[in-house]
Amino acid sequence: MKGLIIREPWIDLILDGQKTWELRTQSTSIRGQIALIRKGSRQIDGIAMLVDVLPPLDPSDLEDSFNFHRIPLDRRGAIIEAGWLTPWVLLDAYRFSTPVPFTRPSGPVSWVDLDFESARAAQSAHRPNASPEASPRLSDQRPAVACHQARDISFEAPTPSSARAPQISPALEAKLAFAAEQLGFAVKPRSGQTKMLQFSTGFRHGTLYVFVDRMPKSDPKYRLFLPPDLDGRVAEIVAALPGVERFRNGRSGDFAFRHSAFRVFGGFDGQEPQAYGWMIPSTDGEVPFSRILEAIKAL
């Protein structure tokens, strides 16, 4: 999970739901759930969804869009001079009842890569999903930028710029890890561009493994893989989960997928071992994931 450092009083306006545009000097490709960090502190005050970045505003647009950015008149000259004119759209902001501490890197930074423990703590502090009526919508952010319509603004989620970039969101990754730990599964910390998240639990005949692909080729679904024997035991339960479907290997035509991460299954004979896959919806993706882990624990 990423954390964004924000100055006062802007962070409080965002967390109070009064400010949905965080003005910055440049764009960002980051989307999804982010932690909100108060500048000068070592604590996460809340979270929000970074859903879009709009084109830079013309200075004249600042007055028309005050309800979104909340920059008072006496500060707009400094904002224009510094070039803080690119709106980052933040929705569904939520303030934690108790701030979550984290280890802040040294030096001037805007984004912080939260360590696993901090991301997990922030995720566990998050409220249940609010109803759509209770939160601002992305479409509500459009009227103030009507002057930019001719620029063909796209409000769709961006396609990752690099084939190597992980497509599973940090927010979903944190949710899966938290759900797994709640059910007694060990989570192997990832590093760099590791392609698989590994979850494991002890069993009377050994260790059972579940893998989630951090680079799914289909969106908005992510891929989950089970060892062949385990897959056979829970396949009927998994197939009955809403929105879950079999992953089909485009090369072999079956449901199996080979990967070096599966060597933990044992019996490696020179050919990469295989696991059987499922496609799971990313929206509320931790729910079917938890059901699958519960079925495995019940074996």
Residue pairs with C-beta under 8 A, 6 or more apart in sequence:
1 33
1 34
1 35
1 114
1 118
1 119
1 122
1 123
1 170
1 171
1 173
1 174
2 30
2 34
2 35
2 111
2 112
2 113
2 114
2 170
3 34
3 35
3 36
3 37
3 44
3 102
3 111
3 112
3 113
3 114
3 118
4 22
4 34
4 35
4 36
4 37
4 50
4 110
4 111
4 112
5 37
5 38
5 39
5 109
5 110
5 111
5 112
6 14
6 22
6 36
6 37
6 38
6 39
7 39
8 38
8 39
10 19
10 22
10 70
11 36
11 37
11 38
11 39
11 45
13 19
13 70
14 20
14 22
14 36
14 48
14 90
14 93
15 36
15 45
15 46
15 48
15 93
15 94
15 95
16 95
17 93
17 136
18 70
19 68
19 69
19 70
19 90
20 68
20 89
20 90
20 91
20 93
20 136
20 141
21 54
21 65
21 68
21 69
21 87
21 88
21 89
21 90
21 141
22 69
22 87
22 88
22 90
23 57
23 69
23 71
23 79
23 84
23 85
23 86
23 87
23 88
24 84
24 86
24 88
24 110
25 82
25 83
25 84
25 85
25 86
26 86
27 53
27 86
28 50
28 53
28 88
29 158
29 160
29 161
30 50
30 111
31 50
31 51
31 52
31 157
31 158
31 169
32 49
32 50
32 169
32 170
32 171
32 172
33 47
33 48
33 49
33 50
33 169
33 170
33 171
33 174
34 47
34 48
34 49
34 50
34 171
35 44
35 46
35 47
35 100
35 102
35 112
35 114
35 118
35 119
35 122
36 44
36 45
36 46
36 47
36 48
36 93
37 43
37 44
37 45
37 102
37 104
37 112
38 45
38 99
41 99
42 101
42 102
42 103
42 104
43 99
43 100
43 101
43 102
44 96
44 99
44 100
44 101
44 102
44 114
44 118
44 121
44 122
45 95
45 96
45 99
46 93
46 94
46 95
46 96
47 93
47 94
47 96
47 122
47 126
48 90
48 91
48 92
48 93
48 94
49 90
49 91
49 92
50 88
50 89
50 90
51 89
51 90
51 91
51 138
52 88
52 89
52 138
52 141
52 155
53 86
53 87
53 88
53 89
54 86
54 87
54 89
54 141
54 145
54 148
54 153
55 86
55 145
55 148
55 151
55 153
56 85
56 86
57 65
57 85
57 86
57 87
57 145
58 85
58 147
59 76
59 80
59 85
61 144
61 145
61 147
62 69
62 71
62 76
62 79
62 80
62 85
63 73
63 76
64 144
64 147
65 87
65 144
65 145
67 144
68 87
68 141
68 144
69 87
71 79
79 85
87 145
89 138
89 141
91 135
91 136
91 137
91 138
92 130
92 135
92 136
94 126
94 127
94 130
96 122
96 125
97 125
98 125
100 118
100 121
100 122
100 125
101 118
102 112
102 114
102 115
102 118
102 121
103 115
103 118
104 112
105 112
114 122
116 177
116 187
116 189
119 170
119 174
119 177
120 174
120 177
120 178
120 181
122 174
123 171
123 174
123 175
123 178
124 178
129 284
138 155
139 155
142 155
145 153
160 167
164 193
164 215
166 193
166 214
166 215
167 214
167 215
167 216
167 219
168 212
168 213
168 214
168 215
168 216
168 222
168 282
169 282
172 222
172 282
172 285
172 286
173 197
173 214
175 285
175 286
176 197
176 199
176 212
176 285
176 286
176 289
177 187
177 197
178 286
179 286
179 289
179 290
179 293
180 186
180 187
180 199
180 210
180 289
180 293
181 187
182 290
183 201
183 290
183 293
183 294
183 297
184 201
184 297
185 199
185 200
185 201
185 210
185 293
186 199
186 200
186 201
187 197
187 198
187 199
188 197
188 198
188 199
188 200
190 197
190 214
194 214
195 213
195 214
195 215
195 259
195 261
196 211
196 212
196 213
196 214
196 225
196 259
196 261
197 211
197 212
197 214
198 209
198 210
198 211
198 261
198 264
199 209
199 210
199 211
199 212
199 293
200 207
200 208
200 209
200 210
200 264
201 207
201 208
201 293
201 296
201 297
202 208
203 299
207 264
208 227
208 230
208 296
208 299
209 226
209 227
209 230
209 262
209 264
209 265
210 224
210 225
210 226
210 292
210 293
210 296
211 224
211 225
211 226
211 259
211 261
211 262
211 275
212 222
212 223
212 224
212 225
212 289
213 222
213 223
213 224
213 225
213 277
216 222
216 223
216 279
217 223
218 279
219 282
220 281
220 282
220 283
221 279
221 280
221 281
221 282
222 279
222 280
222 282
222 285
223 247
223 257
223 277
223 278
223 279
223 280
224 277
224 278
224 280
224 289
224 292
225 247
225 257
225 259
225 262
225 275
225 276
225 277
225 278
226 234
226 275
226 276
226 277
226 278
227 262
227 265
227 275
227 276
228 256
228 274
228 275
228 276
230 296
231 275
231 276
233 299
234 292
234 295
234 296
234 299
235 276
237 291
237 292
237 295
238 244
238 278
238 292
238 295
239 246
241 280
241 288
241 291
241 292
242 288
243 280
243 281
243 288
244 278
244 279
244 280
244 281
244 288
245 278
245 279
246 255
246 277
246 278
246 279
247 255
247 257
247 276
247 277
247 278
247 279
248 254
248 255
249 255
249 256
249 257
249 277
255 276
255 277
256 274
256 275
256 276
256 277
257 274
257 275
257 276
257 277
258 271
258 272
258 273
258 274
259 272
259 273
259 274
259 275
260 272
262 272
262 273
262 274
262 275
263 272
263 273
265 273
265 275
267 273
278 292
280 288
280 289
281 288
